[in-house]
């Protein structure tokens, strides 16, 4: 497709100079560019195809970056990135050294707030609007929030605060609810467009306020007029809850209709105080395959846009997410008490089949992680066995509930922590870097880290049998391809295992090293150990730590190395050092893990290598710390 108009856009100032007809052509070219770009790099597609017209309209109407746009969730911002000077860098999207798939303040002045976890935009935009009032600056703050993100309590906390009286004056902010879950029904048509423009316009506002002043002198008539207005708006407005929060509610309007969007946004731009615009969009809009299956095209890998996403020629390895999904169904067959809970991540957490087979025991609570954890606690109080499937990075949002509602009461809730460790292209916001550190310090909580797919299944089963809270952490994607045994067998709780014994005798020359590996890094540790002739322990349990195994290895080796795909500060390595200190054993310990920095987005394997957590990195770190390579060198062996 000819993209000559898009190629002339170097920033939003260029968008603001376009006529209405040119804006419509820009939207067509922009949508095609998003499709072609994502088909080459992979990334979020459906959500971005749905925000093309809205993005064009916002940058046309508002004086960005002076006016602040806060996007929530950030995976709908590709059109925004393209229009704000990053078109030529879209080929680097989500790649090491390339641009992020989410808004980042250090990437562009147009990215006013970093958003990747949902439901933060209204709070941030309110802070910006209040700051403008306090500084005497005339600027607008706009929060664009998806309908899914509105399920989180934080969004409503922000709405409640925004509508309250503020000493510095009412914030000049606009909240746009991007509703892409309902069809564009007849009310969202010409009549509704007219009413939306009318209700957002100056004449309507002036007439309404003037009438209020007159009718306040006649209370019965004022109440009658108020009820009539609410009834009239109620015919086209899904609800008036937002007005109860103190917002002026407008909509719903068609979010793909620039003739509706632009004048409505212009009217709302010129109004003071909290404004709320409800727009209805369609995920995948303009690309029939994505419209038909927006979930499939939510975050595809590179694909041919002509033929769409195709099944791979060879069956891929089973992922840890799939292992969990199969175990959940099998466990539910065995135990009627099992209840599955997800905070809006049915597909991502592998619960599609579970929902089909056990609909009455499946609960998607929306993007509400705090509620998910306390809901699980309530179920556990009544004798059920809840399993909360949640990404490691998202459990951070429910930390208080984890401590106060689950751990203090010692309730038997299983937390299946997907995406533990680095997550590749999604970057620092989605990395599960901290769960070991923030979980192991909580009394009553156990933390399990399987080395491969089969051990993941067996440790999930082991966790389910416990009568206290247990978290099982496992990474994104596939493991080594270990054979998965259908029979579920409990692993001795708190016990690790030796996977390789060093052949070096004490005093033979060189140091006798023991590598204590947690999780899937057991396998690169084994590869490094072949070169180093080191002992390798698959620890399996971060908490309770197998202290007997740790002390035994410390006494029989000259040095200890811990390896984990998590932060080293407070992580599993710290647990080992604490255990050795308590036992009074003085032995050198090298703790390998994620550095004290936010690891950028990029290919997972390259990121592991950059962090020194692949086989070569582990080997080099051991040699650097403990001296030259032992005399006996064995060839590397793949496991």
Secondary structure, DSSP 8 states (H G I E B T S, - for coil): ---HHHHT--SHHHHHT--HHHHHHHHHHHHHHHHHHHHHH----HHHHTTHHHHHHHHHHS-TTTSEEEEESGGG-HHHHIIIIIGGGGGGTTSTTS--SS--TTT-TT--S---SSS-HHHHHHHHHHHHHHHT----EEEEEETTGGGSHHHHHHHHHHTS--TT----EEEEEEE-SS---TTSSHHHHHHHHHHHSHHHHHHHHHHHHHHTTSHHHHHHHHHHHHHHHHTT-S-SHHHHTT-EEEEEEETT-HHHHHHHHHHHHT--S-EEEEEE--TTTT-HHHHHTTTTTSS--S-BTTTBS---SS----BHHHHHHHHHHHHHHH-TTEEEEESS-TTTTT-HHHHHH-GGGEEE--S-HHHHHHHHHHHHHTT-EEEEEEEHHHHGGGHHHIIIIIITTT---EEEEESBB--GGG-TTT-B-SHHHHHHTSTT-EEEE-SSHHHHHHHHHHHHT-SS-EEEE--SSB-S-----SS-----TT--EEEE-----TTSSS--EEEEE-GGGHHHHHHHHHHHT-EEEE--EEETT-HHHHHHHHHHSSEEEEEEEEESTTSHHHHHHHHHHHTT---EEEEEEE-SS---SS-HHHHHHHTT-SHHHHHHHHHHHH-S--S--------
